[in-house]
């Protein structure tokens, strides 16, 4: 740097402010000037001028460089204090530590943390810390990122006044946000006009760790289907069914929704039977359930399909292995591929699809692999004749069985795609898909091939267990679809039950009427009704022992000349089948016409007949936690999982309601 002859550079080793690491203090006569080492700009260097203007200049200085950043990154992690200022030389560790200590002391003595001024703009440190915590929650970043050297350097250079939290500090901030968001969800659930259905998912992590995720499903007062994670709990494999049922009941009581529960949805394992039975018994004791809990126990439709897929792949494993090895051989060299292409042309295969191996983590890729191989099934035997190195070609009988396996998997892929076709599918979606599976299983069981017949019987046995628990709820949900009503049941049941169909249809009809009467008795529109619509479907919160009397008054007060909502609904013409039909919007519009039946529709259509989203519906494994999350404390893990779910919904709702998307991570702590 060039300095005029009469100017003298003052020794800055005694200057306390760290900003002098980036300025030369020059004395010219009786005047002191501070010259920026980066852009050479001259500012006042008088002791009476302070250093705020110098600090502000450093924030704006575009030529300022980060000295020896790369050297710092190779040294590993340093103490938090070493990065408290945005820009200073890293050559001298002792000088750096002293500078940070001075700056922190000056901040603490001269400023309040929640109102620092940066370039004339009010800087709210507390708000920024909560913004950081919300960002970590929303995007699933590890809490330890606040200790990463690169992140801390970035933040310090972006905003030197920001006091970056430690791991423990950001953990506490996340729990604070969780409690704030939890209160919002609690108030929303408390004000719901209808019932809540619960689903339970099992998660795993590295080692033997297992978790239980409880999610509430409901239709809000604007007829939007919603779901919220209520709890994410660490479980012990040694816990008994009674212990797990009590864990779930405790969660329901803590959220004050035990009296509002309509149904629960678990996976299709017998281990959950006792848990569901125990919960149902407790709720029925207080008369909290409609129809004595007849529709309370539902099982995940996507899960039963996945279990049937597993049975199929396991039984057909030797056949699938031959297909897989055949494709692997063809793709093993360019020469093999050219020879196989030649064989395909000889037998007249007109297929442009490429042979690809499946991904063991996604069962739908196995179907795609088999389907493509079947297109070339005539080329493989010819390849075996002309290539002695290829010896795993399936026989003609095996190709027929592989074709049957492909038809099984094709149906399961199509049905699963419907289940996961929308973010929040309503319960009416499932009945025709499940009925089609039922009919196809009946047909497969009549196949003359012992292999196909045996597999079909195995699949039907598993399916029948699911059908026994869920067919009633599926049928009632379909009846509440104005495009189908009773007609869809009357169409499928004769095909499924044959001569027994009329009796089975009557069972559905009787349950429909009983469920309607249960809603009507406790509707504010019912004569002499004592309970509010938002109360439980048995007794009120005080366990009224005269519930039977209320039912008697309702039934004896009905005039034979007055048709109920249900009667009017079933007698009126079907609504046209349209691709863009929204059943929730239909019920929203028709609530004034069917006030009691709409209450029932709200509860039935909100049932989660399937829990799997599109990202998991074809996955062969279980839901698993990231490794860094599985090492967190259980209360912190629950705070992160729940708050992330709630905040994502909040941001998605805000995007849906506004054409201008604004990312507002700011959180008003006040």
Secondary structure as UniProt FT lines:
FT   TURN            5..6
FT   STRAND          7..9
FT   TURN            13..14
FT   HELIX           18..21
FT   STRAND          23..28
FT   TURN            29..30
FT   STRAND          31..36
FT   TURN            37..39
FT   STRAND          42..44
FT   HELIX           47..49
FT   HELIX           52..60
FT   TURN            62..63
FT   TURN            67..68
FT   HELIX           69..73
FT   TURN            74..75
FT   HELIX           80..83
FT   HELIX           93..110
FT   HELIX           113..115
FT   STRAND          116..118
FT   TURN            119..120
FT   STRAND          121..123
FT   HELIX           125..139
FT   HELIX           143..147
FT   HELIX           149..158
FT   TURN            160..161
FT   HELIX           167..190
FT   STRAND          196..204
FT   TURN            207..208
FT   STRAND          210..219
FT   TURN            221..222
FT   STRAND          225..235
FT   TURN            237..238
FT   HELIX           241..254
FT   TURN            255..256
FT   HELIX           258..260
FT   STRAND          261..266
FT   HELIX           270..272
FT   HELIX           273..285
FT   TURN            286..287
FT   HELIX           290..293
FT   TURN            294..295
FT   STRAND          297..299
FT   HELIX           301..315
FT   HELIX           317..330
FT   TURN            331..332
FT   HELIX           334..346
FT   TURN            347..348
FT   TURN            360..361
FT   HELIX           363..375
FT   HELIX           377..386
FT   TURN            388..389
FT   HELIX           396..419
FT   TURN            423..424
FT   HELIX           427..429
FT   HELIX           430..444
FT   TURN            445..446
FT   HELIX           450..479
FT   TURN            482..485
FT   HELIX           486..497
FT   HELIX           498..500
FT   HELIX           501..521
FT   TURN            524..525
FT   TURN            527..528
FT   TURN            533..534
FT   TURN            541..542
FT   TURN            545..546
FT   HELIX           547..557
FT   TURN            560..561
FT   HELIX           565..571
FT   TURN            579..580
FT   HELIX           583..590
FT   TURN            591..593
FT   HELIX           595..605
FT   HELIX           614..617
FT   STRAND          623..624
FT   HELIX           627..630
FT   HELIX           634..657
//
